[in-house]
């Protein structure tokens, strides 16, 4: 059992940052998809824009 853990634990330690990076990419892509898919702002709202 100890040999098994000595092989598996280092592999899992290397796998966790890869999963975190993958989740970051998936989350940022889904956020940008939501923002790009928004409808056009109403004309009444455009008069409040200062730029």
N, CA, C and O of each residue as an XYZ file, in Angstrom:
204
protein
N       0.825     -1.193      0.000
C       0.000      0.000      0.000
C       0.872      1.261      0.000
O       0.539      2.255     -0.645
N       1.971      1.207      0.718
C       2.841      2.373      0.787
C       3.481      2.660     -0.573
O       3.649      3.821     -0.948
N       3.840      1.602     -1.311
C       4.402      1.799     -2.654
C       3.373      2.458     -3.567
O       3.690      3.353     -4.350
N       2.147      1.995     -3.444
C       1.072      2.547     -4.266
C       0.885      4.038     -3.967
O       0.779      4.850     -4.886
N       0.847      4.390     -2.692
C       0.680      5.796     -2.321
C       1.870      6.638     -2.760
O       1.701      7.793     -3.149
N       3.060      6.073     -2.703
C       4.246      6.815     -3.131
C       4.220      7.112     -4.628
O       4.851      8.069     -5.076
N       3.508      6.313     -5.400
C       3.396      6.571     -6.834
C       2.204      7.464     -7.163
O       2.280      8.284     -8.078
N       1.122      7.315     -6.439
C      -0.110      8.029     -6.777
C      -0.102      9.473     -6.277
O      -0.534     10.373     -6.997
N       0.371      9.704     -5.079
C       0.308     11.042     -4.489
C       1.085     12.075     -5.312
O       0.542     13.152     -5.555
N       2.311     11.816     -5.753
C       2.990     12.827     -6.585
C       2.257     13.105     -7.901
O       2.255     14.234     -8.390
N       1.648     12.086     -8.458
C       0.884     12.290     -9.691
C      -0.322     13.182     -9.431
O      -0.618     14.073    -10.227
N      -1.012     12.953     -8.337
C      -2.164     13.793     -8.000
C      -1.750     15.228     -7.704
O      -2.469     16.168     -8.043
N      -0.601     15.395     -7.078
C      -0.115     16.745     -6.779
C       0.171     17.505     -8.072
O      -0.048     18.715     -8.132
N       0.648     16.827     -9.090
C       0.897     17.471    -10.384
C      -0.405     17.715    -11.142
O      -0.481     18.633    -11.958
N      -1.416     16.914    -10.884
C      -2.675     16.987    -11.615
C      -3.565     18.129    -11.123
O      -4.341     18.676    -11.906
N      -3.472     18.496     -9.866
C      -4.345     19.522     -9.287
C      -4.149     20.889     -9.954
O      -5.153     21.514    -10.294
N      -2.930     21.397    -10.165
C      -2.795     22.697    -10.842
C      -3.307     22.680    -12.282
O      -3.814     23.687    -12.777
N      -3.176     21.550    -12.942
C      -3.689     21.442    -14.313
C      -5.206     21.576    -14.301
O      -5.780     22.258    -15.150
N      -5.852     20.928    -13.344
C      -7.311     21.035    -13.227
C      -7.726     22.468    -12.900
O      -8.720     22.965    -13.430
N      -6.974     23.125    -12.037
C      -7.300     24.505    -11.672
C      -7.181     25.430    -12.886
O      -8.033     26.293    -13.094
N      -6.140     25.252    -13.675
C      -5.972     26.076    -14.876
C      -7.086     25.806    -15.882
O      -7.590     26.729    -16.522
N      -7.464     24.556    -16.016
C      -8.546     24.199    -16.934
C      -9.860     24.826    -16.493
O     -10.606     25.342    -17.326
N     -10.151     24.790    -15.220
C     -11.386     25.392    -14.720
C     -11.369     26.911    -14.910
O     -12.410     27.509    -15.180
N     -10.210     27.532    -14.774
C     -10.093     28.973    -14.997
C     -10.415     29.319    -16.450
O     -11.131     30.285    -16.715
N      -9.891     28.539    -17.382
C     -10.155     28.784    -18.805
C     -11.630     28.577    -19.123
O     -12.231     29.379    -19.838
N     -12.212     27.513    -18.598
C     -13.631     27.240    -18.859
C     -14.500     28.356    -18.291
O     -15.443     28.803    -18.944
N     -14.190     28.802    -17.091
C     -14.988     29.848    -16.454
C     -14.867     31.170    -17.202
O     -15.873     31.848    -17.414
N     -13.668     31.546    -17.602
C     -13.502     32.819    -18.305
C     -14.146     32.770    -19.686
O     -14.679     33.778    -20.150
N     -14.107     31.621    -20.348
C     -14.765     31.505    -21.649
C     -16.275     31.602    -21.510
O     -16.926     32.232    -22.343
N     -16.844     30.995    -20.482
C     -18.292     31.065    -20.314
C     -18.723     32.479    -19.953
O     -19.802     32.916    -20.354
N     -17.895     33.202    -19.198
C     -18.222     34.580    -18.848
C     -18.190     35.467    -20.085
O     -19.085     36.290    -20.275
N     -17.178     35.315    -20.923
C     -17.099     36.154    -22.117
C     -18.209     35.815    -23.101
O     -18.667     36.691    -23.835
N     -18.646     34.569    -23.130
C     -19.759     34.194    -24.002
C     -21.035     34.876    -23.546
O     -21.820     35.347    -24.369
N     -21.247     34.931    -22.237
C     -22.439     35.598    -21.715
C     -22.393     37.089    -22.032
O     -23.404     37.671    -22.424
N     -21.220     37.715    -21.865
C     -21.115     39.153    -22.113
C     -21.276     39.482    -23.590
O     -21.885     40.496    -23.931
N     -20.747     38.655    -24.461
C     -20.859     38.913    -25.895
C     -22.258     38.641    -26.412
O     -22.631     39.149    -27.469
N     -23.029     37.862    -25.701
C     -24.362     37.512    -26.164
C     -25.451     38.434    -25.662
O     -26.630     38.149    -25.869
N     -25.096     39.537    -25.005
C     -26.105     40.442    -24.468
C     -26.766     41.222    -25.600
O     -26.115     41.547    -26.593
N     -28.052     41.521    -25.454
C     -28.724     42.332    -26.476
C     -28.231     43.778    -26.437
O     -27.582     44.198    -25.479
N     -28.541     44.511    -27.463
C     -28.128     45.915    -27.547
C     -28.831     46.729    -26.460
O     -29.979     46.459    -26.108
N     -28.120     47.725    -25.940
C     -28.684     48.562    -24.875
C     -29.813     49.424    -25.424
O     -29.749     49.862    -26.573
N     -30.842     49.674    -24.626
C     -31.944     50.527    -25.080
C     -31.479     51.967    -25.315
O     -30.475     52.397    -24.748
N     -32.208     52.705    -26.146
C     -31.825     54.084    -26.468
C     -31.888     54.978    -25.241
O     -31.089     55.907    -25.119
N     -32.809     54.722    -24.340
C     -32.908     55.519    -23.116
C     -31.687     55.379    -22.232
O     -31.339     56.307    -21.503
N     -31.040     54.245    -22.286
C     -29.854     54.014    -21.470
C     -28.617     54.653    -22.093
O     -27.686     55.023    -21.377
N     -28.598     54.783    -23.394
C     -27.417     55.313    -24.083
C     -27.161     56.781    -23.755
O     -26.021     57.233    -23.864
N     -28.181     57.540    -23.359
C     -27.964     58.958    -23.059
C     -27.159     59.158    -21.778
O     -26.642     60.251    -21.546
N     -27.040     58.121    -20.939
C     -26.274     58.225    -19.703
C     -24.795     57.912    -19.895
O     -24.007     58.061    -18.961
N     -24.416     57.488    -21.069
C     -23.009     57.162    -21.317
C     -22.221     58.454    -21.467
O     -22.662     59.376    -22.152
N     -21.067     58.523    -20.836
C     -20.278     59.761    -20.823
C     -19.094     59.721    -21.780
O     -18.337     60.690    -21.844
N     -18.908     58.636    -22.523
C     -17.736     58.571    -23.395
C     -18.121     58.448    -24.834
O     -17.251     58.381    -25.702
